[in-house]
Amino acid sequence: MKLQIKKKSRTQNPKEPMTLVGHLNELRKRLMWCIGSVVVGIIIVWIFFDPIFAVLESPYCQYAEDRGRECKFLVSDILEEFNVKLSISGYGGLILAMPMVLYQIGRFVMPALYPKERRTLLPFVGVGVVFFGTGVVGAYYLMPAAFEILLNIGPDSFEEFLSGKRYLDFFIKMSLAFGFAAEFPLVLVFLQKVGVISTETLRKNRRIAVVLVFILGAVITPTGDPLILCALAIPMYILYEVSIIIGARFKSQRDRIAQTENR
């Protein structure tokens, strides 16, 4: 009679250390989930392309209608319309899949974290999705003001003929810049929560933070316009101060719990 030894899976014994092959298999599994969710998102955006593009072109159409112009885009390449649809589907699919992607990343790094960090990570992932969406929505409503500034810098002899691809590139860069900027305070709060950075360190380095915030804003801002840079950097610094306040509250809670346990 042969004895069959059943191998324990990672979920059956999560404390058992994984081999290199096990880590690679786990990574492959998470990547497949991420790729599959992105593909599903791309298909959804491709199917509903027309109403989605109507939303994306709305800021420029508002700007054009205020000046009595027709909302049209210049096509200078035979493949431009196809490339625009492909780009919107790709970026849109990635955005739709972002919650699943962040979840899979969290599940992959979870075993390497301490129990306190594990309890903290998943709520921060959920809040991070909300913050990113808030930044994108904020960029969307700032688009007409950005057009008002950027398209009226030149002389009156300049006439705007925007191509759909260039407009889309600007729209996506602006949206991603504001979306990632909204994640900035959340990262600082998470690092304070798990004890990587102290609240006192952030307070002592306010001047350095101002410089770094404006440098970061200049890097991720799609244009060199100083007004848009300020519109991005100033809220980032305000959120920097908010993260210090939240981190101080976390610290006071930990101090109270420590005092209670020592009694």
C-alpha angles and dihedrals in degrees: 000000000000121000116221116210111208113213116230115239124223092256092052092053110017093169093063110101115245125232123233090261089051091053091049092050090049091049091049091051093051092046091052090053090049094047092046093051091049091051091051089049091050091052092050093050092045091054094047095037098127098057091040093052089047088060093046095050093045096092092054092042089054090052092047095046092051086061096044094252131135116251101241134139126219116243112204100161130055090226096044097098091048091047091050092052091046092049094048091048091049097047092038092051090051091050092048090049094047096099091052092044092051090046092053091047089051092050091050096051095037097091091055093057131085117251091257091052092048092055090050100045103065097050089049090052090055093047090046091060090052092048092049091051090048091054092049092050090049091053090049093057092045092055097089090052090048091052090047090056102036099041095049100050094090128069123285091257090071114098120196117234105165121191118222093238095052091046091050092049091053092045094051094045092050092047094048092045093055092040094054091041088058089057092058098086092041091058090050092049091049092050090051091047094055093040100249093121125026125223090235091058092054091048094051093050101051093123092051089047092056091054093045092048092054092045091050090047091051091051097050098035109102093216135040092234110134093212093057089044090055091045087058103035100045095056089045091057092045088053088048088061090045090054089054091053092049091046090052090054091051089051093050090050091052091048092052092049091049091050091049092051092049093055 
